Amino acid sequence: MFWNLALILILNLPGPRFHYLTSYSPRGYLGPVKWQKRPEMEWKFIKKIKLPSPKLPSISLQEALYKRRSRRRFFRSGIKLEVLSGILNAADGVSDEKWGIKLRTAPSAGALYPIFIYFFAEQVEGLEKGLYLFLPEENSVGLLKRESFRRQVLRFSPQGDMMARAPLLLVLVSFFQRVTWKYLDRGYRYAYMEAGAISQNIYLACEAFGLSTVEIAAFYDTYINELLGLNGTTSAALILHPVGPRTK
């Protein structure tokens, strides 16, 4: 009786309830099942810019792993386009093709790839100031909005001042239906895992280039989602990564 009551009380909390309802058993999913269709992804770009072929500095994996740190201080100077290409492709670029699927540098459940990398470019050589989307299969970026977002970045998070000093701000966004149509609500878990893998790739690439970055999850969801045109439920921002030249 006590444990039944405790379970009811626990499952009234959103975190434990989510974890319980997305659990899997030999009988199937514990939560309600609602099959969906895989959504088609479409964006209206002002223009597309082809990225240079990605190249990463020669640095050992051991050195990159052991030196990786969250670095929050940035020089007010720009980033070269080839460096941006290296970071984006290391994060979630195409690394191979098998079974007619273009595989990425980060693992994805069922190779469905629900995570997309948006970014605000403030000082990136060869790019106008604005909001962009990385298109890994084309190795290009699409310009979505032309404007400086530095003032708006100040309002993204309690750490807005720090982020506004970075010349580049990456935003990992999940379109959950790209994975939940197959894995149902458990697909939310898989999307979070994938975002974490991409985030680590960003860290390691920045370490290789001698840049600063930090993973930020404490941000104002509604504000950022609205700015990116996301609804916050089936599509949402998950992680922010300011990137810039490192100070000593």
Secondary structure, DSSP 8 states (H G I E B T S, - for coil): -HHHHHHHHHHTSHHHHHHHHT-EETTEESS--------------SEEEE----------HHHHHHH------B-S--B-HHHHHHHHHHHH-EEEEETTEEEESS--GGG---EEEEEEESSBTTS-SEEEEEETTTTEEEEEEES--HHHHTTSSTTHHHHHTSSEEEEEEEETHHHHHHHGGGHHHHHHHHHHHHHHHHHHHHHHHTEEE--B--S-HHHHHHHHT--SSSEEEEEEEEEEEB--
